[in-house]
Amino acid sequence: MLELLNFNGLMAVYAALNLQVVQRLKATWRDVPERYLKKLEPMEHLMNQRANFKNYRKALETAEPPFIPFQGTTPPAPLSPALVCFAHRRPLRRCAALLLGDLTGLENMPDKTESGAINFQKMVAIGRALKMLQDCQLSRYNLWEIEPIMDFLVHDILVLGEEELYKLSKHCELMRKPLPSKKKIFSIGPNK
């Protein structure tokens, strides 16, 4: 997904790996070879929320179309927003683009400076944001559709609620013998 500049898909994977029900699988994480955990580090660096997604925003500034920007979500949904949004091909409850949040912030800036002149800094920032959105909409990927995969993603993907995920997580962890280890577990946000 990183090679395709699919930032929304990348964040979906990043968020899914950091669900509490996945993070609690300590014995399972200990069995993941270090080389695979290392492959997650670029995703963690790029998609972490520190400094208002500073690394993601920097990557987005230099990204050449086609690319898919990350869609921000708010947390009230009891299901995983990453899975539900993708499975149903539409946002789940109050999904909003990070870009829309930026535009809202820009809208709150004054249209004119204290001297009465037009606030060109605001207008340039709005123009850049809208140009990026237009670039995303006008560019296309040259990918082949693989029918069985598309059928699975559109019709057969299993979406579980938090309670079902917790039960499965607990069952998986009970089936494994815990081994002591100091291996770092992949994590998101301030709990690092």
N, C-alpha and C positions, 0 to 999 in steps of 0.2 A: 504494500500500500504506500509505503514511503517513496518507492521508485515511481509510482503512478501519481504521486502528490495527492493522494486521496486522504486529506487530513481528517475528514469526517469519519471514514472507516478506521483510520489509525487511532483516533480518540475512542471509537467504540471498542476496539480491542484493548486499548490501555485501560479504559474504565472497567471493562469486564474482568480483566486480570486483577483489578484492585477492588472488586466487590468484597465485602467482608466475608461472604461465604467461600470465596476462593482463597483469600488471604489466610483464613483459619486452617487451611490444609497444610499445616507445618510439615508433617511427615512427607507429604507429596512434594512440596517445594524442595525439601532436602534432597529428594531423589532426582531432581532436575539437574542435569549436568551443567557445570559452570559455564561452558561454552554457549549454551542456550540462554542462560540468564544474561550473559554479556551481550547477546543480540538484542535484548530488550532495552539496553541502556540508551541507544540513540532515540528510541521512541519515548522513553521516560524524559530524557533531556528536552526533546522538542515539544511534547504535549503537556508538560506539567503546568500547573496553574500559577506558579510563582510570578510575581510582578505583572499580574494581569496578562498572562500568556505571552510574556516577553519573547521567548525563543520562537514560539509559533508565529507571532506577528512578524518577527524578523525574517523567518523562512517564507512567509506569505508575500512579503515585499519583493523578494527576489525570485519568486516562483514564476515560471513561464507557463502559460496555458498549454494544454488543458490541466486544470487542477480542481479539486473539490474542497471548498473551505469547510472548516469544522462548524457544525451547528451546535450552539450552546444549548444546554437544557437546564431547567430548574428541577429541584429534587423531589417534588411532592408525589411522584408516581410510585406505586408500590412495586411495579415491575421494572426491570432494567431498561432505562431509556435507550441505551445503545441497541439492545436486541429488538425492542418493540418498534422503534423508529425504522430500523432497517427491514424488519420482517414485514411490516405493513406498508413500507414505502411511503410513509408519510409521518410527519412529526407527531409525537404523543404529547398531549396536554402541555401547552405553553412552551413548546420547543421554539426557540428564537435564535436567529443567527447572531453570532458574536458581532457581526457587522452591524446589525440593527441596534444593538446596544451602543456601539460606537456612534452611529448616526443620531441616536437619541441624545447622547451626551453632547454632540456637536450642536444639535438643535437648541440645547439649553444655553449655549454661548450667545452673547449679544451679537446682533446683526451689524451693529455699528460700534466704532471705537468711541472712547470718551470724547474725542474731538469731533465726532459726528461723521467721520469717514466710514466707508464700507469696510467691514471686517473681512479683508481678503484672506487672512489666515484661515478663517472658518470656511470660506467658500472653496479654497484650494483643498482643504481636508475633506470636505463633502464630495468634491469632484473626484478626488483620488479613490475614495471609498466606492462611489458609484461606478467608476471606471473598472475597478477590480471586479465588482459584481457583474458588470457587463461582459468582461473578458471571460468569466466563468460560464456565463450563459451562452456565449457565442462559440466557444471552443468545444470540440468533440474528441473523445478518445477513439482510437482505431483498434477496437478490441473485438474478438470473436465471441459470440454468445454460445455457451455450452449448455445445451438443453437440460440435461439432468441436474446440473448445478442450479440453473435458473428455476427449474421446477421446485427443487428443494427450498431455495431461498424465498420463493414467492408463496408456495403452498404448504410445504411440509415442515418448516422450521418450528421447533418446539420452544414455546415461550413459557417460562415458569415464573411463578410469583416468588417473593422473598421467602415465604414459609417453606415452599417446596424445595427451593434451592438450599435452604439451611438444613433441611432433613437429609437431602442427598449429600451435602457436604459433611455432615456429622457421620453418616453411614460410611462414606469413603474413608474418613479419617480413622474410624473404629476398625476398619478392615486392614489398616496398615500398622506395622509395629513402629512406634516412634523411636527414632535414633537421635542421640544428642548431636548437635552440629551448631557451628557458629556462622554458617552460610547466610549471607544477606538475602532477605526475602524482598522481592520487587515490591515497591510501594508507591503510592500517589499522595500528593498533597502534604499537609503539615505534619502528618504522623510519621515522617521519615525518621 
